[in-house]
Amino acid sequence: MQNRFRDWGDVRIFLAVLREGSTLAAARVLGINQTTVARRIDVMEHVLGLALFTKSTRGACPTDAALRLQPLAEALEQAALALEEAAQDAQQTAAPPIRITALDNDLIVNIAQVVAEFSSSHPGISFEFIATERVLDLIKGDADVAVRMSSTIKDDRLIARNLGETGWTYYASRSYAEKHGTPDAYTPNMEPHRVGLLSHIISHRRNVLRCASGHDLMLAIRSGQCIGPMTIFVGDNDPELVRCFDPPEGSRMNLWLLTSPEAYKRADVRAFLSYAAPRLKKRLKGVLY
């Protein structure tokens, strides 16, 4: 015998009427029109060739046939819920986190705020932050999204969103400036001042304090151990620091949100870039040039 029952969604309506005792109450629980509930019950009765409910002023009373079908209908309901839960688990397992890298902790903080806003409407997408002094290779897949500062994007394979323009100059702590003064302009050696630099930056200066990370460099400058270069984005927004001089010629840099063509194939990465780029640009406006 050919099975004529095809609309499994009617099982949910059947169970709602059975549990709530009327088509009106079932409609409220399901969030659909009462007429739709009554019509789908009529269709189900016709397809099955069974009377499922007797209607009265008290509502809808299940027939013996309906009560015999109830445990089977509930088994279908549990299977549907299990399927939905398994699908959600599979989605979360299958989708790796979007890995975001930036050289500057302050940039990480700003993008983290945008991530938090994005995540509220995209709960299935997760993120991983990589704050490092190394420039990770997006093409090789070391990260999925990067926030970087540079005058131009040298690798034209990268997909880039321009967030604005900033620059760099030298900063000193207020206590250092009061005690030692500050240089009036950029010079190759910056003497007699001690200069803090990141360890990987090549320099032939004689009076240099090497720092392992941007965080270490900031601590060295703020504690009065040295002066040092940093972006206007960071330096001008730190009340403990003062500019030594205006940004020198050629110091301007663009701020970019970048991804690789391979990462851009992911729908979650594309969605995040479309969401994040205009919001980061708006958030950073006023602290860049």
N, C-alpha and C positions, 0 to 999 in steps of 0.2 A: 504494500500500500504506500502510495506516495505521500510524504509529509507535506501538508499544505501550510504549516505554521512557519512563517519566515521573519516576522517582525519581532525580534527579541526585546525591543524597547517597550512593547506592550506589557511585558511581564512586570516591569517597574510600575506601570500604571495599575495593573491588576493587584499587585501587592499593596500599593498605597490605598486603594479603595477598600481592600479587605481589612487592612490595619486601622484605617481611619473611620470606616463605617459609613461613608457617603462619598459621592463624587465631588461634592462641594469641598469637604474637608481635604480630600485627596488633592484637589486642584490647588488648594492653598499650600500644602506641603511641597507639591511638585513645582509650584510657580508657573502653572499654565492655566489656560481657560477651562472652566467647568464643562463647557460644551465639547471641548476636545477630549477631555477625560471620558465623558459619556459615549462619545462617538467611537473612541478606540476600544472601549469595553464591548460595544455592540459588534465591532469588526472582529474582535477576538472570539466572541461567542459564535459568530457566524462561521469563522474559519474552523474552529474546533468542533462545531456542531453540539455545543453544550450551553446550557443556561448557567451562568456563573453567579448571578445575583438576582434576588427578588427585591423589587423596589417598593417602598412604602413611605409613609409620612415620617418614619423614624430614620430613613436613609436607605442604605443598600445592605441587605442581609445575604451573606454567602450561602450558596447551595452546598449540598453534600459533595457535588462534583468539584466545586471550588476548593473546598477543604481538602479533598484528596490531592488536588494539584498544588496546594500551598507548599508542602515541603520540596517539591521539585522546582517550583518557581523560586523558592528561597535559595536552593542550591545554585540555580542560574545567577541569582543576584550575587551570591558570594564569589562565584567564579568571575563575574564581571568586575567586582571590586578588587579581587586578587590580580586580574589582568591589568587593571589601571595602576595598581601599586607597583607591580612588576615593571610596567612600562616606565613609570617615573624613576624607579631605581636604575633601570637600564639607561635612561637618558642621563642621569647624573653620573653613572659609572662611565658611560661611553664618551662624555664630553670632558676633556681635560681642562684644567683651569687656564685662564688667559694670563700669561706671565708678562708682567710689566716691569720694565727696568728704567732707571733714571740715575744720573750721576750725582744728583743733588738731593739731599733729604727733604729740602723745602719743596721741591717739585713733586717728590713722592707724596708729601702731605697733601698738596693741592689736588693731585690726581686721585688720591685715596678718597677725598671728599666727593669727587665726581663719581667714583666707583660706588660709594655708598648710596648715592642717589639713584644710580642706574640699577643697582642690585635690588632696590625696593620693588621695582616693576619687572625684574628678570631674576626671580629667586633661583632658577635652575642653573644660572651661570656663576661660576666661581672664579676667583682671582688669586694670583700669587705675585708678591712684590719682591723685586730684586734690586736693592740699593747697593751699587758697587762702583768702584773707581775705574773698573775695566769697561771698555766699550764692547758690549756683547755683540756677537755677529748674528743679526736677524736672519740673514740669508741661510746660515747654517742651522738655524733653529734654536740658538741659545736663549732666545726670548721671543715673545710674540708681538709685543708692542713696546716702543721705546719713546721716551721724552728726551730730546737732545738739543744742545745749543751748538750751532755752527753757521758759518756764513752761507754755505751752500750744501746741498746733499750730493756727495761725490759719487755715490752708487745710484745710478738712475734706475736700477731695478726696484728700489724701495718705493713704496707708496707713502707719500708725505702729505701732511696737513700742517700749514703754517699757522702758528699760534700767536705770532707777534715778534717784536725785535727787542733785544736787550743788549747789554755791553758789559765790559769789565773795567775795573780800575783797582787801585790799591787802597786798603783800609787799615786803620789802626784803632786800638782801644782808646777810650778817652783818657785813661790814666797814662798810656804810653805817649799820647800826643802832648799832654801837659808836661811830662817829664823830658821827652826827647824831641818834641816837635815832629813835623811830618815833612816829607819831600814835597817840593812845589810842582814837580813834573816827573814823568817817567824817564829814567836813564837806564842804560844796560846793567849797571851794577847796583844802583840804588844806595850806594854807600853815603854816609856811614851807618845806615840803618840795616838791621838784620832782617832778612826776608824769609818768610815761611813758604815752602813749596811742597807740592806732592812729590812722593818718592820717585814716580816714573817720569817726571818732567826733567828733560835735559837742561842743565844750566852750568855755566862756567863762573858763576858768581862766587866770590870768596867767603862771604858771610851769609851762609844759608842754613836754615833750620828745616830739616827734612821731616815730612809728616806722612804717615801711612794712609790717611784717608781725609776726605773733606771735613769730617767731624773733628778729627785731630787738628787739622789746620785752623778750623774755627776756634777751638779751645786755645790754641797757641796764640792766636791774634787777640782774642778777648782777654786772655790773662796777661797781656802786655809783654809776651816773650819776643814778639816780632811784629812787623807789618806784613801784609800779604795780599795777593790778588784774589778777587772774587767778583761774582756778577753783581750788577746793580740790583738785580732782583732780590738777592740775599742781603748784601751789605747795607743798602739804603733802608731796609726794613728792620734792621737790628739797632735798637736804641743805644746799645753799648759801644757801637762803632762810629767812627767818623771817616769821611772820605779824605784821602791824602791829597788828591787832585782830581780834576774832571777826567772822564774817560779819554784816553789818548787816541790819536788818529788810528783808524783801522781796528778799533776794539769792538765795533758793533757786530752782533751775531743774531741770527734768527733762531727762534725757538720752534722746534718741530715735534709733531706727533707722527711716529713712523711705524710701519709694519712691512713684512715681506709679502711677495705675491702668494707664497704658499699659505701663510697664516691668513691672508685676506680671503682665501677660499672658504674659510670657516664662517658660517652665518653669524655666530656669536661675536667674532672679532669685527666683522663688518658692522653689525648693529652697535657695538660699543664705540667704534671710531666715529660713526655718524652722530652718536649721542654726545660723546666726550669732546670732540674737537671744538664745536661752537661754545660749549659751556666752559671749557678751559680757557679759551680765548677771551671770553667775557670776564671770567674770574681773575685772570692775570692782567687785564687791561688796567692801566693806571700804575702798576708796579713795574711794567716794562717801559720802554721808550714810548 
